């Protein structure tokens, strides 16, 4: 397989894809209006990928750039409260634009606004992950932006490159595409150095690669290559491959499929492997769950842990905390993330999943620990 075909196959084989769209691509810099023809072409690409079985999430910039014009804030730097007001105005216009363009393909759009805390604080992380998974299950295309209307300068991502990478890690996406005004990573800034050469594939983030980042371009962009390389580090550590591609083209995703030049950051492991390693080694267990022989057999065959197979719950832990799973003799057999707090787990242990709602008063997950959140020891 040629390098061109191999790189286009990275997108063609994507099962769960995040596409980040920058303000400079989506919004006319002079008028502040949305580039409708370009957005329609992107939506056509998204629809084609979905038709191939790919789940797609869009991380979209542009709310402030669109909203400021409607508030008469067209020139000069904005104060924090002015940015938040512009974002509140622009977000609804952006959501409407995405809704209209994807409705042409009978695709439902869902707006999701996230803050830094939603990806870092464990319970909020789990809630956001569950919501996005549910939307994808129902065939919707979530459109994500940072919640600029409430985030302060101290709790902001500040750019959607890193937000997109965090979302990719959160939902175990296998592919992330950053659509930009450049077709990838160069050995130096090609706008300033005519001898700069394009790098088609990066398999390791190191100081030499990070030194190749230039300065952010003027205009609406808040990122530049520095934030894209920061996003690449986050994505690769989560087992997600990432592309930096030229988004100025009409049908930019199709262009990647057709072999258009871009830069791919390729991790050594996939998202499931990365997540399993994180659960196994990077988390401090907060409790212990003992299972019976039937549940132990099920776990060893790759199935989830159901409440019916749990005979004992020890420790104080909340939903999403790491726990050790042991057999009746106390031997560790697995580690995982509990779908219930210790208190709720004690209420439902030994019971069928269909009884959970009656026992707790709410409908939780059928599993005590889902197989995707569990690693055998």
C-alpha positions in Angstrom: 0.0 0.0 0.0 1.4 3.5 -0.9 1.8 6.1 1.8 -1.0 8.1 0.2 -3.5 5.3 0.4 -2.3 4.2 3.8 -3.0 7.7 5.2 -6.4 8.0 3.6 -7.2 4.6 5.1 -6.8 6.2 8.6 -10.0 8.1 8.0 -11.7 5.5 5.9 -11.4 3.0 8.8 -12.6 5.4 11.5 -15.3 4.0 13.7 -15.7 7.0 16.0 -14.5 10.3 14.5 -14.1 13.7 16.1 -13.8 16.7 13.6 -12.6 20.0 15.0 -13.6 23.1 12.9 -11.8 26.4 13.5 -13.4 29.8 13.5 -11.3 31.0 10.5 -12.9 28.2 8.4 -16.4 28.6 9.5 -16.8 32.4 9.8 -16.1 35.1 7.2 -13.5 37.3 8.8 -14.8 40.5 7.2 -18.5 40.1 7.7 -18.7 37.7 10.7 -21.2 35.6 8.8 -21.2 31.8 8.5 -19.7 30.4 5.3 -22.8 28.4 4.4 -21.6 26.8 1.2 -18.5 25.5 2.9 -20.6 24.2 5.8 -23.0 22.5 3.4 -20.0 20.7 1.8 -18.7 19.6 5.2 -22.1 18.3 6.1 -22.2 16.3 2.9 -18.9 14.7 3.9 -20.2 14.0 7.4 -23.3 12.4 6.0 -21.2 10.2 3.6 -19.1 9.0 6.5 -22.1 8.2 8.6 -23.5 6.2 5.7 -20.3 4.1 5.9 -21.0 3.4 9.6 -18.7 6.0 11.2 -20.0 7.8 14.3 -19.2 11.6 14.0 -18.9 14.3 16.6 -18.1 17.9 15.6 -16.2 20.3 17.8 -17.0 23.7 16.5 -15.4 27.1 17.1 -17.0 30.3 15.9 -19.6 31.2 18.5 -17.8 34.4 19.6 -16.9 35.3 16.0 -20.5 35.0 14.9 -22.1 36.6 17.9 -19.9 39.7 18.3 -21.2 41.2 15.0 -24.8 40.9 16.2 -23.9 42.8 19.4 -22.0 45.5 17.6 -18.7 44.3 18.9 -17.0 44.1 15.5 -13.6 45.7 16.3 -11.0 45.5 19.0 -10.2 43.1 21.7 -13.1 41.9 23.9 -13.4 41.8 27.6 -14.3 38.5 29.2 -17.9 39.5 29.8 -18.2 40.7 26.2 -16.8 37.4 24.9 -19.4 35.6 27.0 -22.2 37.7 25.7 -21.0 37.2 22.1 -20.8 33.5 22.7 -24.3 33.4 24.0 -25.6 35.1 20.9 -23.4 33.1 18.5 -24.0 29.7 19.9 -27.7 29.7 19.0 -26.9 30.9 15.5 -24.2 28.2 15.0 -26.5 25.5 16.3 -29.2 26.5 13.9 -26.8 26.5 11.0 -25.6 23.0 11.8 -29.2 21.9 12.3 -30.2 23.2 8.9 -27.3 21.8 6.9 -27.4 18.3 8.4 -31.3 18.2 8.2 -30.8 18.0 4.4 -29.5 14.5 5.1 -32.1 13.7 7.8 -29.4 13.8 10.5 -30.3 15.0 14.0 -28.0 17.5 15.6 -27.4 17.9 19.3 -25.7 20.9 20.9 -23.3 20.1 23.8 -21.5 22.8 25.7 -18.6 21.7 27.9 -16.2 23.3 30.3 -12.7 22.2 31.4 -14.3 20.7 34.6 -16.6 18.5 32.6 -13.6 16.6 31.3 -11.5 16.6 34.5 -13.9 16.2 37.4 -14.7 12.4 37.4 -18.5 12.4 37.9 -19.0 15.2 35.3 -16.7 13.4 33.0 -18.8 10.3 33.3 -22.0 12.2 32.8 -20.7 13.9 29.6 -19.3 10.5 28.3 -22.7 8.8 28.9 -24.6 11.6 27.2 -22.4 11.6 24.1 -22.5 7.8 23.9 -26.3 7.9 24.1 -26.5 10.6 21.3 -24.2 8.5 19.1 -26.3 5.4 19.8 -29.4 7.3 18.5 -27.6 8.3 15.4 -27.3 12.0 16.2 -24.3 14.2 15.5 -23.3 16.1 18.6 -21.9 19.6 18.0 -19.6 20.5 20.9 -18.2 23.9 21.9 -16.6 25.2 25.0 -19.2 26.8 27.3 -17.8 30.3 26.9 -20.9 31.9 28.5 -20.0 30.5 31.9 -16.3 29.6 31.8 -13.8 32.1 33.3 -10.3 32.7 32.1 -9.1 30.4 34.9 -11.3 27.4 33.9 -11.1 27.6 30.2 -9.5 25.4 27.6 -8.9 28.6 25.6 -8.8 26.7 22.3 -10.9 23.9 20.8 -7.9 21.9 19.6 -7.3 20.6 23.1 -11.0 20.4 23.8 -11.5 18.1 20.8 -8.6 15.9 22.0 -10.1 15.7 25.5 -13.4 14.7 24.0 -11.7 12.1 21.9 -10.1 10.6 25.0 -13.3 10.9 27.0 -15.4 8.8 24.6 -12.6 6.5 23.3 -12.7 7.9 19.7 -10.2 6.2 17.4 -9.7 9.2 15.0 -9.5 13.0 15.4 -9.2 15.4 12.5 -8.3 19.1 13.1 -9.4 21.1 10.1 -7.1 24.1 9.9 -5.7 26.7 7.5 -2.6 24.6 7.0 -2.2 21.0 5.6 -0.2 19.6 8.4 3.0 19.9 10.4 6.2 21.3 8.8 9.8 21.3 10.0 9.4 25.1 10.4 6.6 27.7 9.8 6.2 27.5 6.0 4.8 31.1 6.0 8.2 32.3 7.1 10.6 29.6 6.0 10.4 28.5 2.3 12.7 25.6 3.0 10.3 24.0 5.5 9.2 20.5 4.6 6.0 18.7 5.3 5.9 15.7 7.7 3.3 13.1 6.7 3.4 10.9 9.7 4.5 11.3 13.4 4.6 8.3 15.6 6.1 9.9 18.7 5.7 13.2 20.4 9.1 14.6 21.5 10.9 17.9 22.0 12.1 17.9 18.4 8.5 17.7 17.1 7.1 20.2 19.5 9.9 22.7 18.5 8.4 22.8 15.0 5.4 24.7 16.1 5.1 28.3 14.9 3.0 31.2 16.1 -0.8 31.4 15.9 -2.1 33.2 12.8 -3.8 36.6 13.2 -7.6 36.8 13.1 -10.2 34.7 14.9 -7.9 31.7 15.5 -6.9 31.2 19.2 -4.8 28.1 18.5 -2.0 27.7 16.0 0.4 24.8 15.8 1.3 24.9 19.5 -2.2 23.9 20.6 -2.5 21.4 17.8 0.6 19.6 19.0 -0.7 19.7 22.5 -3.9 18.1 21.2 -1.8 15.5 19.5 -0.1 14.5 22.7 -3.5 14.2 24.5 -5.0 12.2 21.6 -2.0 9.8 21.2 -1.8 9.1 24.9 -5.5 8.0 24.6 -4.7 5.7 21.7 -6.5 8.1 19.2 -4.8 8.9 15.8 -5.0 12.5 14.8 -4.7 14.4 11.5 -4.0 18.1 10.9 -5.6 18.8 7.5 -6.3 21.8 5.3 -10.0 22.7 5.9 -10.1 25.6 3.4 -11.1 23.2 0.7 -14.7 22.4 -0.2 -15.4 18.9 1.1 -12.3 18.8 3.3 -13.0 15.3 4.8 -13.5 13.8 1.3 -10.2 15.4 0.3 -8.5 13.4 3.1 -10.2 10.2 1.9 -9.0 11.0 -1.6 -5.4 11.1 -0.4 -4.9 14.9 0.0 -1.7 15.8 1.9 -2.1 16.1 5.7 -0.1 15.1 8.8 -1.1 12.0 10.7 -0.1 11.5 14.4 -0.3 7.7 14.9 -0.2 6.1 18.4 1.3 2.8 19.1 -1.9 1.5 20.6 -5.7 1.8 20.0 -8.1 3.7 22.3 -9.4 0.5 24.0 -5.9 -0.7 24.9 -5.0 2.8 26.2 -8.1 3.0 28.3 -7.6 -0.5 29.8 -4.0 0.3 30.6 -5.1 3.6 32.3 -7.7 1.7 34.4 -5.2 -1.1 35.3 -2.2 1.1 36.3 -3.0 4.7 36.7 -6.0 4.6 39.1 -5.9 4.1 42.9 -8.7 1.7 43.9 -11.2 3.2 46.3 -13.0 0.0 47.2 -13.4 -3.7 46.8 -16.2 -5.9 45.2 -16.3 -9.6 45.8 -18.0 -11.8 43.2 -19.3 -15.4 43.1 -18.1 -18.2 40.9 -20.7 -17.5 38.2 -19.7 -13.9 37.8 -16.0 -14.8 37.8 -16.6 -17.2 34.9 -18.5 -14.4 33.1 -15.7 -11.9 33.6 -13.0 -14.3 32.3 -15.1 -14.8 29.2 -15.1 -11.0 28.5 -18.5 -10.1 29.9 -19.6 -7.3 32.2 -20.1 -7.6 36.0 -23.8 -7.6 36.8 -25.2 -6.9 40.3 -26.5 -10.4 40.6 -23.0 -11.8 40.8 -21.8 -9.5 43.6 -21.7 -10.9 47.1 -19.8 -8.2 49.0 -19.0 -4.5 48.7 -16.3 -2.8 50.8 -14.9 0.7 51.0 -16.3 4.2 50.3 -16.4 5.0 46.6 -18.6 7.0 44.2 -19.8 6.3 40.7 -16.8 6.2 38.4 -14.2 5.4 41.0 -11.8 2.5 40.5 -12.4 -0.7 42.5 -10.7 -4.0 42.9 -12.8 -7.1 42.0 -11.9 -10.3 44.0 -13.1 -13.9 44.1 -14.6 -15.5 47.2 -11.1 -16.2 48.6 -10.1 -12.6 48.4 -7.8 -12.9 45.4 -7.8 -9.9 43.0 -9.2 -11.0 39.6 -9.9 -7.6 38.0 -10.0 -3.8 38.3 -12.7 -1.5 37.0 -14.7 1.6 37.2 -17.9 1.2 39.3 -21.2 2.4 37.7 -22.6 2.8 41.2 -21.5 4.3 44.5 -20.6 1.9 47.3 -23.9 2.7 49.0 -26.0 2.0 45.9 -23.9 -1.1 45.1 -24.7 -2.6 48.5 -28.4 -2.1 47.8 -28.4 -3.8 44.5 -25.8 -6.6 45.0 -27.3 -10.0 44.5 -30.2 -8.7 42.6 -31.2 -8.9 38.9 -30.6 -5.8 36.8 -34.3 -5.4 36.1 -34.8 -4.8 39.9 -32.4 -1.8 40.1 -35.0 0.9 39.5 -37.3 -0.5 42.3 -34.4 -0.8 44.7 -32.8 2.6 44.1 -35.7 4.7 42.8 -33.9 5.5 39.5 -32.8 3.6 36.4 -29.1 3.2 36.3 -26.9 1.0 34.2 -27.6 -2.7 34.0 -24.0 -3.5 34.8 -22.1 -2.9 38.1 -19.0 -2.6 36.0 -19.2 -2.5 32.2 -16.7 -4.7 30.3 -15.3 -1.6 28.6 -14.4 -0.3 32.1 -12.9 -3.5 33.4 -9.5 -5.1 33.2 -8.6 -8.6 34.3 -5.7 -8.8 36.7 
